[in-house]
Amino acid sequence: MKNKTIINIFVLILLSLIVSIYLYWVNNNINHFVENKINLKIIRIYNDHNKSLSFYYEENYCIGTEDTKGDTLVIGDSISKEKNTVKFKVFRKGKDNKYSFYKEFENVGL
């Protein structure tokens, strides 16, 4: 019985640690996006079982959305945003190989 209690406490501590690390990562990602001026291209997209999409503009930072069926970003899109705002502009490359304004989003779920 004592072993089960120790195992349960260990599992609870481990789960708490995992949740804390995840929340720290999410908060850090959001703060990085809001606090910095960004002029970069989407380099990678991660689809989490059709429940959410993460659009990476740097190796460790991304824009997330739960809209997996709507109008979203594509690899190669150029994003531009000013410091201390959640609004950003998307520029998409056309058939003439030049970027032109596509759409403006707010990073609250695209």
C-alpha positions in Angstrom: 0.0 0.0 0.0 2.8 2.4 0.8 4.5 1.7 -2.6 1.2 2.6 -4.4 1.1 5.9 -2.5 4.7 6.7 -3.4 4.0 5.8 -7.1 0.9 8.0 -7.1 2.8 10.9 -5.6 5.6 10.5 -8.2 3.1 10.4 -11.1 1.4 13.5 -9.7 4.7 15.4 -9.4 5.7 14.2 -12.9 2.4 15.4 -14.5 2.7 18.7 -12.7 6.2 19.2 -14.0 5.1 18.4 -17.6 2.2 20.8 -17.4 4.4 23.5 -15.9 7.0 23.1 -18.6 4.3 23.2 -21.3 2.7 26.4 -19.9 6.1 28.0 -19.6 6.8 27.2 -23.3 3.5 28.5 -24.5 3.9 31.8 -22.4 7.4 32.2 -23.7 6.3 31.7 -27.3 3.4 34.2 -27.0 5.7 36.8 -25.3 8.3 36.4 -28.0 5.7 37.0 -30.7 4.1 40.0 -29.1 7.3 41.8 -27.9 9.3 41.5 -31.1 9.2 43.0 -34.5 9.1 40.1 -37.0 9.8 40.0 -40.7 10.3 36.3 -41.5 9.0 33.5 -43.6 7.0 30.5 -42.5 9.5 27.7 -42.6 7.6 24.7 -41.2 4.0 23.7 -40.4 3.1 21.2 -37.7 -0.4 19.6 -37.8 -1.4 18.1 -34.4 -3.9 15.4 -35.4 -6.1 17.9 -37.2 -6.8 19.7 -33.9 -4.3 22.6 -34.2 -1.7 24.0 -36.5 1.6 25.5 -35.6 3.3 27.8 -38.2 7.0 28.1 -37.4 8.7 31.3 -38.4 11.9 30.5 -36.4 13.1 27.1 -35.3 11.7 27.5 -31.8 8.8 30.0 -32.3 5.5 29.6 -34.0 2.0 31.0 -34.5 -0.7 28.7 -33.5 -4.3 28.2 -34.5 -7.0 25.6 -33.9 -8.6 26.4 -37.3 -7.3 23.5 -39.3 -9.8 23.8 -42.2 -9.9 27.6 -42.8 -7.8 30.1 -44.5 -4.3 29.5 -43.1 -0.7 30.2 -43.8 1.5 28.2 -46.1 5.3 27.5 -46.1 7.0 30.4 -47.7 4.5 33.0 -46.7 6.2 36.1 -45.4 4.9 37.6 -42.1 5.5 41.1 -40.9 4.5 42.6 -37.6 5.5 45.5 -35.5 6.7 45.4 -31.9 4.1 45.0 -29.0 1.2 43.9 -31.2 -0.6 40.7 -32.0 -1.6 41.9 -35.5 0.6 40.8 -38.4 0.5 41.0 -42.2 1.0 38.1 -44.5 2.6 38.4 -47.9 2.3 35.5 -50.4 4.4 34.9 -53.5 2.5 35.1 -56.7 3.1 33.4 -60.1 5.4 36.3 -61.0 7.7 35.2 -58.1 7.0 38.5 -56.2 5.5 38.9 -52.8 2.3 40.9 -52.5 0.0 41.6 -49.5 -2.3 38.6 -48.9 -4.2 39.2 -45.6 -3.9 40.6 -42.1 -4.4 38.4 -39.0 -4.4 38.7 -35.2 -2.5 36.0 -33.4 -5.6 34.9 -31.4 -6.3 31.9 -33.5 -5.8 33.2 -37.1 
